[in-house]
Amino acid sequence: GAECAGDGTEMRTCNMVDCVVPIDGRWSDFGAWSECSVECGGGSQTRTKTCSNPPPKNGGEECVGGDSETRNCNTEACPEAEEPVEPGVPGLLPHSEVTQSGTLKTMFASLAVDGDLRTKSQTKCSGKEHAWFKYTLAIASEVETVVIVNGNYDNKRYKLDNAVVYAETGSEWVECGWIAVTSITSTRGQTYTVDCGGIVATSVKIVQEQKWNKRKCLDLKEVKVYGISGDVEEPEVDEGPPAVDGGWSEYGDWSECSVDCGRGTQTRTKTCTNPVPENGGADCEGSPTQIQPCFGKCIVPLDGGWSDWSDWSECSAECEGGTQSRSKTCTDPVPKNGGADCVGEGSETRNCNTQECPTLPGLDVVQLIPHFEVSQSSTAKSLSASLAVDGDLDTKSQTGCTGKTNSWFKYTLAEPHSVGKVEIVNGNNDKKRGKLDKAMVYGEHGFEKFLCGRVQVTDVASTEGQTYSVNCGGRLATSVKIVQKEKWNKRKCLELKEVRVFEYSDELEGEE
């Protein structure tokens, strides 16, 4: 038969990714040398390189060796610090102290006068307050020049540029000049001189009023002040006589009243003369005048006048003669301004209730049951129970008032009797019916207690002295008890002028 047609194999591409080849790292060139760490006396500076030309890749080797190197620099000796000159000799002027507006990182003002250019002073930077450095001279001297060595590490001219140098003379500050930084590429260590022209001063002040990067700063390596020190008289400051504040004198006498008649005013004054203000001293504070009311001498005496009579008092007795009184006062008008008092008496008295006291029908020693004793629930104002059986209508008994327990009055018979009528004379002075109204009258015999009746007060306009009767019906009793269980003005009370207990009698019962 025939052979198979076509090829018995086929091919395709594979592993299309790049072959990974390890790349070893190599050093870049060294960078520039850093600034020397000091300006004199021997320092160091460094430079570095990186393993990036190319960097190691795909497992290649790292660069071999260190990435930095160091060398010495500025090995020349530093200049020796100048010594302050003797008095009267031109040269560096000695200082008693140096200060600055603030200190950053312990870079004190003293580091600007130590003669070492490797150190510097530095103020704090502020966006509001001026930065300043003050060189106080040991003695007033003629200041010729001020030498300032810039301490800026960042090569920014504006930290020192336009700073003003002042000399203090007595109480004034005199401007010597200002610093102009011309080189902006390398300002660190540059020296600037300002001429003060030999002015006699006690201190020198460097003030930076201009902002650098929105702030005011001073970085100073050295500050030196030159001139003639010593026997130079310090300028006298004519401050003039001292200021004296004014003080008030004592007040004068009061003036005459402003009017001759009626209400007016009068015044008195003091002056700012104790002492008088002088040499710009303050004036006295407050008003120099006081004012007070006064009255003219036209005040007329006013005599007093009687008021109307008051109502007559209640009669002191209900029968057989009493008295009552009324009064008036010297108040219409009240005597005033030396006017006369009212003439006459302020009260008067008259007789009242002169009629004889009525006698109860049939009342005799047989019909009235005598008592062995009388008692009451309590006693107010020493108005004891005995005052209700003394036959005197000008007296009365009175219990204490209570809101809880009942008030009562007890009439204990001398011996058991058949009790008829019980008469009760009301003793209320305040015309309140409720004190006696609805009081209960009981008879008692041994352990037996029976109700005789209840007091009914019908006339509420004038209850004092009214007599009320309750009939016990002739029942045998050893005592009679009046009990008030009802409250008047939230309390229970009894006020009794008289209590009389009668034997039972057909005649008396018929009269009722």
C-alpha positions as CSV (number, residue, x, y, z in Angstrom):
1,G,0.0,0.0,0.0
2,A,1.0,3.7,-0.2
3,E,3.2,5.4,2.4
4,C,1.7,8.1,4.7
5,A,1.8,11.5,3.1
6,G,3.5,14.5,4.9
7,D,6.2,15.0,7.7
8,G,6.0,12.9,10.8
9,T,7.3,15.8,13.1
10,E,6.6,19.5,13.8
11,M,8.4,22.3,15.7
12,R,7.5,25.4,17.8
13,T,9.4,28.2,19.7
14,C,9.8,28.2,23.4
15,N,11.7,30.1,26.3
16,M,11.1,33.5,24.7
17,V,12.4,35.4,27.9
18,D,15.8,37.1,28.0
19,C,18.6,35.1,29.6
20,V,19.3,36.5,33.2
21,V,23.0,37.5,33.5
22,P,24.5,38.5,36.9
23,I,25.8,42.2,36.9
24,D,28.4,43.2,39.5
25,G,28.2,46.6,41.1
26,R,30.8,49.4,40.4
27,W,31.6,52.6,42.3
28,S,30.6,56.0,41.1
29,D,33.0,58.9,41.1
30,F,33.7,60.7,44.5
31,G,31.6,63.7,45.3
32,A,33.0,67.1,46.3
33,W,34.9,67.6,49.5
34,S,32.7,68.8,52.4
35,E,33.5,72.2,54.1
36,C,36.3,72.0,56.6
37,S,35.1,71.5,60.2
38,V,37.1,74.5,61.4
39,E,38.6,77.5,59.8
40,C,42.0,77.3,61.5
41,G,44.0,75.1,63.9
42,G,43.4,71.8,61.9
43,G,40.1,70.3,60.9
44,S,38.8,67.6,58.6
45,Q,36.6,67.2,55.5
46,T,35.1,64.2,53.8
47,R,33.8,63.1,50.4
48,T,31.7,60.0,49.4
49,K,30.9,57.7,46.5
50,T,28.1,55.2,45.8
51,C,27.8,51.7,44.4
52,S,25.6,52.8,41.5
53,N,27.7,52.7,38.3
54,P,26.0,50.2,37.8
55,P,24.3,48.9,40.9
56,P,24.6,45.1,41.5
57,K,21.8,43.2,39.8
58,N,20.6,39.6,39.2
59,G,22.8,38.3,42.0
60,G,25.9,40.3,40.9
61,E,28.6,41.3,43.5
62,E,28.5,44.4,45.7
63,C,31.2,47.0,45.4
64,V,34.3,46.3,47.3
65,G,35.8,48.8,49.8
66,G,34.6,51.8,51.7
67,D,32.3,54.5,50.3
68,S,34.0,57.6,51.9
69,E,37.4,59.1,52.6
70,T,38.7,61.9,55.0
71,R,41.5,64.4,54.8
72,N,42.9,67.1,57.0
73,C,42.3,70.8,56.3
74,N,42.9,74.3,57.5
75,T,46.0,73.2,59.4
76,E,47.3,76.7,59.8
77,A,47.4,78.1,63.3
78,C,44.6,80.3,64.5
79,P,45.5,84.0,65.2
80,E,46.0,84.8,68.8
81,A,43.2,86.6,70.6
82,E,43.8,90.3,71.1
83,E,44.2,91.6,74.6
84,P,42.1,94.6,75.7
85,V,44.2,97.8,75.8
86,E,45.1,99.7,79.0
87,P,43.1,102.8,79.9
88,G,43.9,105.8,77.6
89,V,45.5,103.6,74.9
90,P,43.9,102.9,71.5
91,G,43.0,99.3,70.8
92,L,40.5,96.6,71.7
93,L,38.0,97.9,74.3
94,P,37.3,95.5,77.2
95,H,33.7,94.5,77.9
96,S,31.9,93.9,81.2
97,E,29.4,91.6,79.7
98,V,27.8,90.5,76.4
99,T,24.1,89.6,75.9
100,Q,21.8,88.8,73.0
101,S,18.1,88.7,72.3
102,G,17.9,84.9,72.7
103,T,20.2,81.9,72.5
104,L,19.9,78.9,70.1
105,K,21.4,75.5,71.1
106,T,23.8,76.8,73.8
107,M,25.5,79.2,71.3
108,F,25.9,81.9,73.9
109,A,26.8,85.5,73.3
110,S,30.1,84.9,75.1
111,L,31.2,82.7,72.1
112,A,31.4,85.9,69.9
113,V,34.1,87.4,72.2
114,D,36.3,84.3,73.0
115,G,38.8,85.0,70.2
116,D,38.1,81.5,68.6
117,L,36.9,81.6,65.0
118,R,35.9,77.9,65.4
119,T,33.0,79.0,67.6
120,K,30.1,81.4,67.2
121,S,27.1,82.9,69.0
122,Q,23.6,82.6,67.5
123,T,20.3,84.2,68.5
124,K,17.0,82.5,68.2
125,C,15.1,83.5,65.1
126,S,11.8,85.4,65.4
127,G,9.2,86.7,62.9
128,K,8.2,89.5,65.2
129,E,11.0,90.7,67.5
130,H,14.3,92.2,66.3
131,A,17.4,90.1,66.8
132,W,20.2,91.9,68.7
133,F,23.7,91.5,70.2
134,K,24.9,93.9,72.9
135,Y,28.6,94.5,73.9
136,T,28.7,96.4,77.2
137,L,31.9,98.2,77.7
138,A,33.8,97.9,81.0
139,I,34.0,101.7,81.2
140,A,32.7,104.5,79.1
141,S,35.1,104.8,76.1
142,E,35.6,106.5,72.8
143,V,34.4,104.0,70.2
144,E,36.1,104.2,66.9
145,T,35.2,101.0,65.0
146,V,33.2,97.8,65.4
147,V,34.5,94.7,63.7
148,I,32.0,91.9,63.0
149,V,32.9,88.4,61.7
150,N,30.0,86.7,60.0
151,G,29.1,83.3,61.4
152,N,26.5,82.1,58.8
153,Y,27.1,78.4,57.9
154,D,24.4,78.5,55.2
155,N,25.9,81.2,53.0
156,K,22.7,83.3,53.2
157,R,23.6,87.0,53.2
158,Y,20.4,88.2,54.7
159,K,21.0,87.0,58.3
160,L,23.6,89.8,58.7
161,D,22.9,92.0,55.7
162,N,21.5,95.5,56.7
163,A,22.1,94.9,60.4
164,V,22.5,98.3,62.2
165,V,25.2,99.1,64.7
166,Y,24.3,101.6,67.5
167,A,26.4,103.2,70.3
168,E,24.7,104.0,73.6
169,T,25.5,107.4,75.0
170,G,23.8,108.1,78.3
171,S,20.1,107.6,77.7
172,E,20.3,107.7,73.9
173,W,21.3,105.3,71.1
174,V,23.3,106.8,68.3
175,E,23.4,105.0,64.9
176,C,27.0,104.3,63.8
177,G,26.1,102.6,60.5
178,W,24.9,99.4,58.9
179,I,26.4,96.3,57.4
180,A,26.3,95.7,53.7
181,V,27.0,92.1,52.7
182,T,28.2,92.2,49.1
183,S,29.4,88.6,48.5
184,I,26.5,86.1,48.5
185,T,28.4,83.0,47.6
186,S,30.6,82.6,50.6
187,T,29.7,84.9,53.5
188,R,30.9,82.7,56.4
189,G,34.0,84.1,58.1
190,Q,33.8,87.4,56.2
191,T,34.7,90.5,58.3
192,Y,32.8,93.8,58.3
193,T,33.8,97.1,59.9
194,V,31.5,99.9,61.0
195,D,32.9,103.3,62.0
196,C,31.5,105.0,65.1
197,G,33.7,108.1,64.8
198,G,35.0,108.2,68.4
199,I,31.7,108.7,70.1
200,V,31.8,108.3,73.9
201,A,29.6,105.3,74.7
202,T,28.9,102.8,77.4
203,S,27.8,99.9,75.1
204,V,27.5,98.9,71.4
205,K,24.5,97.1,70.0
206,I,24.1,95.2,66.7
207,V,20.4,95.0,65.7
208,Q,18.9,93.0,62.8
209,E,15.6,94.6,61.9
210,Q,15.3,92.9,58.5
211,K,13.8,89.4,58.0
212,W,15.6,86.5,56.4
213,N,13.4,83.6,55.3
214,K,10.5,85.4,57.2
215,R,12.6,85.5,60.4
216,K,15.2,87.8,62.1
217,C,18.5,86.1,63.2
218,L,22.1,86.9,64.0
219,D,25.1,84.4,63.7
220,L,28.3,86.0,64.8
221,K,31.8,84.4,65.0
222,E,33.5,87.4,66.6
223,V,32.6,91.0,67.7
224,K,35.4,93.4,68.5
225,V,35.1,97.0,69.5
226,Y,38.1,99.3,69.1
227,G,38.7,102.8,70.5
228,I,40.3,104.6,73.4
229,S,39.5,103.1,76.8
230,G,40.1,104.5,80.2
231,D,40.0,108.0,81.6
232,V,37.1,109.2,79.5
233,E,34.4,110.9,81.3
234,E,31.0,109.3,80.8
235,P,28.6,111.8,79.2
236,E,26.3,113.4,81.8
237,V,22.7,113.0,81.1
238,D,20.6,116.0,82.0
239,E,17.5,114.4,83.2
240,G,16.2,117.6,84.8
241,P,14.5,117.8,88.1
242,P,12.4,114.7,89.1
243,A,8.7,114.7,88.3
244,V,6.4,115.4,91.2
245,D,2.8,114.1,91.2
246,G,0.1,116.4,92.5
247,G,-1.8,115.7,95.8
248,W,-5.2,117.0,97.1
249,S,-5.4,119.5,99.9
250,E,-8.0,119.2,102.7
251,Y,-11.6,120.3,101.8
252,G,-12.6,123.9,102.5
253,D,-15.7,124.9,104.4
254,W,-19.2,124.3,103.0
255,S,-20.7,127.1,101.0
256,E,-24.0,128.8,101.9
257,C,-27.2,127.0,100.8
258,S,-28.0,127.8,97.2
259,V,-31.6,128.8,98.1
260,D,-33.1,131.0,100.9
261,C,-36.2,128.8,101.2
262,G,-36.8,125.1,100.5
263,R,-34.4,122.4,99.3
264,G,-31.1,123.5,97.7
265,T,-27.4,122.4,97.6
266,Q,-24.1,123.5,99.0
267,T,-20.6,122.7,98.0
268,R,-17.1,122.5,99.3
269,T,-13.8,122.2,97.3
270,K,-10.2,121.1,97.6
271,T,-7.2,122.0,95.4
272,C,-4.4,120.0,93.8
273,T,-1.7,121.8,95.8
274,N,-0.5,119.3,98.3
275,P,1.9,119.2,96.5
276,V,1.4,121.0,93.1
277,P,2.3,118.7,90.2
278,E,5.7,119.7,88.8
279,N,8.1,118.6,86.0
280,G,5.6,116.5,84.2
281,G,4.1,114.9,87.3
282,A,0.5,113.6,87.2
283,D,-2.4,115.8,88.1
284,C,-4.7,114.8,91.0
285,E,-7.4,112.3,90.1
286,G,-11.1,112.8,90.7
287,S,-13.3,115.8,91.2
288,P,-12.2,118.7,93.4
289,T,-15.9,119.4,94.5
290,Q,-18.3,117.8,96.8
291,I,-22.1,118.5,96.8
292,Q,-24.7,117.9,99.5
293,P,-28.4,118.8,99.9
294,C,-29.4,121.7,102.2
295,F,-32.6,123.4,103.3
296,G,-33.3,127.2,103.4
297,K,-34.3,128.8,106.7
298,C,-37.9,129.4,105.6
299,I,-39.2,126.2,107.2
300,V,-42.5,127.0,109.0
301,P,-43.4,125.3,112.3
302,L,-46.4,122.9,112.0
303,D,-48.7,122.4,115.0
304,G,-50.1,119.0,115.7
305,G,-53.8,118.1,115.2
306,W,-56.1,115.4,116.7
307,S,-57.2,112.4,114.6
308,D,-60.9,111.3,114.8
309,W,-61.9,109.3,117.8
310,S,-61.6,105.5,117.6
311,D,-64.6,103.2,118.2
312,W,-65.6,102.6,121.8
313,S,-64.0,99.5,123.3
314,E,-66.2,96.6,124.5
315,C,-67.8,97.1,127.9
316,S,-65.8,95.7,130.7
317,A,-68.9,94.0,132.2
318,E,-72.1,92.6,130.8
319,C,-74.4,94.0,133.6
320,E,-74.4,96.0,136.8
321,G,-72.0,98.7,135.4
322,G,-68.8,98.6,133.5
323,T,-66.6,101.0,131.5
324,Q,-65.5,101.4,127.9
325,S,-63.0,103.8,126.4
326,R,-61.9,105.3,123.1
327,S,-58.8,107.2,122.0
328,K,-57.4,109.6,119.4
329,T,-53.8,110.5,118.3
330,C,-52.0,113.7,117.6
331,T,-51.3,112.7,114.0
332,D,-53.5,114.9,111.8
333,P,-51.0,116.4,111.3
334,V,-48.0,115.3,113.4
335,P,-46.3,118.4,115.0
336,K,-43.3,119.3,113.0
337,N,-40.4,121.9,112.8
338,G,-41.0,123.0,116.4
339,G,-44.8,123.1,116.1
340,A,-47.0,122.7,119.2
341,D,-48.4,119.4,120.4
342,C,-52.1,118.7,120.5
343,V,-54.0,120.2,123.5
344,G,-56.1,118.0,125.8
345,E,-56.3,114.3,126.5
346,G,-55.9,111.6,123.9
347,S,-58.5,109.2,125.5
348,E,-61.9,109.3,127.3
349,T,-64.0,106.8,129.3
350,R,-67.7,106.3,129.9
351,N,-69.9,103.9,131.9
352,C,-71.8,101.1,130.2
353,N,-74.1,98.1,130.9
354,T,-75.4,99.7,134.1
355,Q,-78.5,97.4,134.2
356,E,-78.8,94.7,136.9
357,C,-77.8,91.2,136.0
358,P,-80.8,88.9,135.3
359,T,-81.7,86.2,137.8
360,L,-82.6,82.8,136.4
361,P,-86.2,81.7,137.2
362,G,-86.4,79.2,140.0
363,L,-82.7,79.4,140.8
364,D,-82.1,78.6,144.5
365,V,-79.9,76.6,146.7
366,V,-82.1,73.6,146.4
367,Q,-82.2,73.5,142.6
368,L,-78.5,74.2,142.0
369,I,-76.4,71.1,142.5
370,P,-73.2,71.9,144.3
371,H,-69.9,70.5,142.9
372,F,-67.2,68.5,144.6
373,E,-64.6,69.6,142.1
374,V,-64.2,70.9,138.5
375,S,-61.5,70.1,136.0
376,Q,-60.7,70.5,132.4
377,S,-58.5,68.9,129.7
378,S,-55.8,71.6,130.0
379,T,-55.5,75.2,131.1
380,A,-54.5,78.2,128.9
381,K,-53.1,81.4,130.4
382,S,-53.9,80.3,134.0
383,L,-57.6,80.5,133.2
384,S,-58.4,77.4,135.4
385,A,-61.7,75.4,135.5
386,S,-62.7,77.0,138.9
387,L,-63.2,80.3,137.2
388,A,-66.3,78.8,135.5
389,V,-68.1,78.1,138.8
390,D,-67.2,81.3,140.8
391,G,-70.4,83.1,139.9
392,D,-68.5,86.0,138.3
393,L,-69.3,86.7,134.6
394,D,-66.2,88.9,134.3
395,T,-64.0,85.7,134.5
396,K,-63.8,82.6,132.5
397,S,-62.1,79.2,132.2
398,Q,-60.2,78.3,129.1
399,T,-58.7,75.0,127.9
400,G,-55.6,74.8,125.7
401,C,-56.3,74.4,122.0
402,T,-55.2,71.3,120.2
403,G,-55.7,69.9,116.7
404,K,-55.7,66.3,117.9
405,T,-57.3,65.5,121.2
406,N,-60.8,66.7,122.4
407,S,-61.2,69.6,124.8
408,W,-63.4,69.0,127.8
409,F,-64.8,70.5,131.1
410,K,-65.9,68.2,134.0
411,Y,-68.3,69.2,136.8
412,T,-68.1,66.5,139.5
413,L,-71.2,66.5,141.8
414,A,-70.8,66.6,145.6
415,E,-73.1,63.5,145.6
416,P,-75.2,61.6,143.1
417,H,-78.3,63.6,141.9
418,S,-81.0,63.5,139.3
419,V,-79.7,66.0,136.8
420,G,-82.0,68.3,134.9
421,K,-80.8,71.4,133.1
422,V,-77.1,72.2,132.5
423,E,-76.6,75.9,131.7
424,I,-73.4,77.0,129.9
425,V,-72.4,80.7,129.5
426,N,-70.2,81.2,126.5
427,G,-66.9,82.9,127.2
428,N,-65.6,83.5,123.6
429,N,-64.1,87.0,123.3
430,D,-63.4,86.7,119.6
431,K,-67.0,86.2,118.5
432,K,-66.3,82.9,116.8
433,R,-69.2,80.5,117.2
434,G,-67.1,77.4,116.4
435,K,-65.3,77.2,119.8
436,L,-68.6,76.2,121.6
437,D,-70.9,75.2,118.8
438,K,-71.8,71.5,118.7
439,A,-70.1,70.8,122.0
440,M,-71.6,67.5,123.5
441,V,-73.0,67.4,127.1
442,Y,-72.7,64.0,128.9
443,G,-73.9,62.7,132.3
444,E,-71.8,60.1,134.0
445,H,-72.7,57.6,136.8
446,G,-70.1,55.1,137.7
447,F,-69.0,53.4,134.5
448,E,-72.2,54.5,132.7
449,K,-72.1,57.5,130.4
450,F,-75.1,59.0,128.6
451,L,-75.6,61.9,126.2
452,C,-77.7,64.8,127.4
453,G,-77.5,66.8,124.2
454,R,-75.5,69.2,122.0
455,V,-74.9,73.0,122.3
456,Q,-76.4,74.8,119.3
457,V,-74.9,78.4,118.8
458,T,-77.3,80.2,116.5
459,D,-76.3,83.9,116.9
460,V,-72.8,84.2,115.3
461,A,-72.6,88.0,115.5
462,S,-72.1,88.2,119.3
463,T,-71.5,85.0,121.1
464,E,-69.8,86.2,124.3
465,G,-72.0,86.0,127.3
466,Q,-74.8,84.0,125.6
467,T,-76.3,81.2,127.7
468,Y,-77.2,77.8,126.4
469,S,-79.1,75.0,128.1
470,V,-79.0,71.3,127.7
471,N,-81.5,68.9,129.5
472,C,-80.2,65.7,131.0
473,G,-83.8,64.5,131.7
474,G,-83.5,63.8,135.4
475,R,-81.1,60.9,135.0
476,L,-79.0,60.0,138.0
477,A,-75.4,61.1,137.6
478,T,-72.3,61.7,139.6
479,S,-70.7,64.2,137.1
480,V,-71.5,66.2,134.0
481,K,-68.9,66.6,131.2
482,I,-68.9,69.1,128.3
483,V,-66.8,67.8,125.4
484,Q,-65.8,69.7,122.2
485,K,-65.0,67.2,119.4
486,E,-65.3,69.8,116.6
487,K,-62.4,71.9,115.3
488,W,-62.5,75.7,115.1
489,N,-59.6,77.1,112.9
490,K,-58.1,73.6,112.9
491,R,-58.1,73.3,116.7
492,K,-60.5,72.3,119.5
493,C,-61.1,74.7,122.4
494,L,-63.5,75.6,125.2
495,E,-63.9,79.1,126.8
496,L,-66.6,79.1,129.6
497,K,-67.8,82.0,131.8
498,E,-70.1,79.9,133.9
499,V,-71.3,76.3,134.1
500,R,-74.4,75.5,136.3
501,V,-75.9,72.1,136.9
502,F,-79.5,71.9,138.3
503,E,-81.6,69.2,139.9
504,Y,-84.4,67.8,137.9
505,S,-87.7,69.7,138.5
506,D,-91.0,69.5,136.8
507,E,-91.4,73.3,137.2
508,L,-88.1,74.1,135.6
509,E,-88.6,71.7,132.9
510,G,-92.0,73.2,132.1
511,E,-90.4,76.7,131.9
512,E,-88.1,75.6,129.2
